[in-house]
Amino acid sequence: MLIGEVARRSGVSARMLRHYESLGLVRPSGRTGSGYREYSGADIRRILHIESLRSLGLSLREIGRALDDPGFTPSALVGDLIRQTRARIAAETELLTRLRRLDATDPAGWEDALRVVALLQALGSASADARQRAALSSGDAVPVEALVEAVLSEPEPNVAGALSWALARSEGSAAELLAEALGSPEATVRERAVGTLAELPGEGPAGRLREALGHPDAVVRGRAALALGARGEDGAVPALLDMVVSGHRDTDAADTLGVLASDGATADRVAGAMTARLADTATRAAARGRLTQALADIPGPVATRALTELSQDDDRAVALTATYLLRLREGTR
């Protein structure tokens, strides 16, 4: 079969076939009487093998080794190709993300475009100072997605605070993106997400924090409860009591319960909920002690009655704590 027919049937151009021949990858088995290249069936099969290996990303040099070395094993080479392909996909994905973020800012000219690119690069800088400056100067130039990604990967508290400030000033779906991050398999990402939500004002972030009260991660639930309690939302009371019982940031939870109990009606509800936990036989001794101490900051008659009863408790540590707290109350009257 002549080179033109081979090219037509194989889809490999005559020019490429000559290039393969110059590299020694495939040589036509014969020549016609007129000196034209003539390819055999075996030659055509080799051409097809070359094209198949090229489709896997092998270089022509690697293809020559694969086809001509009887001891060649593909496993190591295929493993290298997998790693190279993953690296290339990651690089291309990063580039695509950067281009999309640039496009989202709708730059009016190249000066605007270059400023956005510079800010995006600075947000990924190894220097914490550079990242902080970029966050503080981002304004509306950096898309919300980029700021959220930056804050979720930021280990430095000062930089994270600057990014939260930038998100609070930005327009976009920061709360939704941070809520999605609460489902991350990485605990640090979940904690950064709920911590950032706690810093953002408005009903949107508050709504996401309320949803987080039912999160399976106790750390996320706790951060959400503390943030909502600081905003005066008594819906956080059950989660805050869970924190006191479990001992996870129990002092912070008790302080927040004290803030929520600043008005009489809420104080009685909080004290009643504490009393119920104290009466629960599943509540262990250490937890009962923490709940008793937490009653110190809860004003009102319900808390006073609870302390009076606890002063006669069978647990001596609880009884002594309650007695001491009652004396403090009497001294402030």
PyMOL commands that set and color helices and strands:
alter all, ss='L'
color gray80, all
select helices_A, chain A and resi 3-10+14-23+41-55+60-68+74-104+110-123+128-136+144-152+157-169+174-181+187-199+203-212+218-230+234-246+250-260+264-279+285-297+301-310+316-332
alter helices_A, ss='H'
color red, helices_A
select strands_A, chain A and resi 30-31+37-38
alter strands_A, ss='S'
color yellow, strands_A
deselect
rebuild
show_as cartoon
